[in-house]
Each structure stands twice: as structure tokens, then as C-alpha cells.
Amino acid sequence: LEAGADWLPYMVQRMDQYYAADSMAQWEILPKRPCSEYLRDGNVYFTSEGDERLLPIVLEYLGEDHMMASADMPHTEARENTLEEIKARNDITEAQKEKILSRNAIRFFGL
């Protein structure tokens, strides 16, 4: 929950690319499906800082139901305004903001 999410589009695309190549090579040990399909199953949650530029793209890859805001005790980088930054964004919808800021965490933590 501390790694952000901007890396996700690159890594998922790359893992899917290698899955396709390894499938053609007919390796004996392979997952049954590409990485992106496992993410769409909804068993993995991620967090995002408020200023992550790729958040809209991340939501395309992951879906909006498994992203939460990254907010905890203050750190040395003084990142204490993530929630406000997400609220102020104009590149994601209000419904996405509501899920990121509350609904997804409520479901994840079983509250």
C-alpha cells in the first residue's frame, strides 16, 4: 500500500507481453491467464497518491473498484494532502473519486 500505482500500466502491459511470448514458446510452467485478467478478477487492491499523473490510465487497467487513496501518518516527504489532491482532480469522475476516497476502503476493510 505504499508503492503508489503509476507503475501498474507499464508492468501489467509488460507481463502480458511476456505471457504471450512464453505461451508461444510453450513453457511448461505458466499461469493459466495473463496478468491483466487476474487484476480484473478484483482480488488485488492498490493505493494512489493524489498527484500520480497516470491515475486515469491505472483505473483503465485495474478498474475503479480496487483503488484506494494512500494516506497515513506524515512522512518526511510531507505528503499529508493526498485526499484533498484526489478531490481536486479533474481527470477522473466524481464517482471514481468517491470509490477511491471511501467506498473501496470500506469494502476492503469490511467496515
C-alpha positions in Angstrom: 0.0 0.0 0.0 3.0 2.3 -0.1 4.2 1.9 -3.7 1.7 4.1 -5.5 0.2 3.0 -8.8 1.8 4.8 -11.6 4.0 1.7 -12.3 1.0 -0.5 -12.9 0.2 0.2 -16.6 3.8 -0.4 -17.6 4.2 -3.6 -15.5 0.9 -5.2 -16.5 1.5 -4.5 -20.2 5.0 -5.9 -19.9 3.8 -9.0 -18.0 1.1 -9.6 -20.6 3.6 -9.2 -23.4 5.9 -11.8 -21.8 3.0 -14.1 -21.1 2.1 -14.1 -24.8 5.7 -14.8 -25.8 6.1 -17.5 -23.2 2.8 -19.1 -24.3 4.1 -19.3 -27.9 7.3 -21.0 -26.6 5.0 -23.5 -24.7 6.8 -23.3 -21.4 5.6 -26.0 -19.0 5.1 -23.7 -16.1 2.9 -20.7 -16.9 -0.1 -19.1 -15.2 -3.4 -20.0 -16.8 -4.1 -16.4 -17.8 -2.3 -13.2 -18.4 -1.7 -10.8 -15.5 -4.3 -8.3 -16.7 -7.0 -10.9 -16.4 -6.1 -11.7 -12.8 -6.3 -8.0 -12.0 -9.8 -7.8 -13.5 -10.9 -10.6 -11.1 -10.7 -8.0 -8.4 -8.6 -9.8 -5.8 -5.9 -7.2 -5.7 -6.2 -3.6 -4.4 -3.8 -0.7 -4.9 -3.3 2.8 -3.4 -2.5 6.0 -5.2 -1.0 9.3 -4.1 -3.1 12.3 -5.1 -0.7 13.6 -7.6 0.0 10.5 -9.6 -0.3 11.6 -13.2 -1.2 8.1 -14.6 -4.1 7.5 -12.3 -6.7 7.7 -15.1 -4.8 5.1 -17.1 -4.3 3.0 -14.0 -8.0 3.0 -13.5 -8.4 1.7 -17.1 -6.1 -1.2 -16.3 -7.3 -2.1 -12.8 -10.8 -0.9 -12.8 -12.1 1.7 -10.4 -13.4 -0.7 -7.7 -9.9 -1.7 -6.4 -8.1 1.6 -6.0 -7.8 3.4 -2.6 -6.2 6.6 -1.5 -2.8 6.3 0.1 -3.0 8.3 3.3 -1.3 7.6 6.6 0.9 9.3 9.2 3.1 12.1 8.0 6.3 11.0 6.4 9.5 13.1 5.8 8.3 14.0 2.3 5.4 15.8 3.9 2.7 14.1 1.8 -0.2 14.9 4.0 -2.7 16.2 1.4 -3.4 13.1 -0.8 -7.1 13.1 0.0 -7.5 16.8 -1.0 -5.5 16.3 -4.1 -7.7 13.5 -5.2 -10.8 15.5 -4.5 -9.4 18.4 -6.7 -8.5 16.3 -9.7 -10.4 17.0 -12.9 -9.2 13.9 -14.9 -11.3 11.4 -13.0 -15.0 11.3 -12.4 -16.8 12.2 -9.1 -17.9 8.6 -8.9 -14.3 7.4 -9.2 -13.2 9.8 -6.5 -15.9 8.6 -4.1 -14.8 5.0 -4.6 -11.1 5.8 -4.2 -11.7 8.0 -1.2 -14.2 5.8 0.7 -16.3 3.0 -0.8 -13.4 0.8 -1.9 -11.7 1.0 1.5 -14.9 0.3 3.3 -15.3 -2.9 1.2 -11.6 -3.8 1.5 -11.5 -3.5 5.3 -15.0 -5.0 5.8 -16.3 -1.9 7.6 
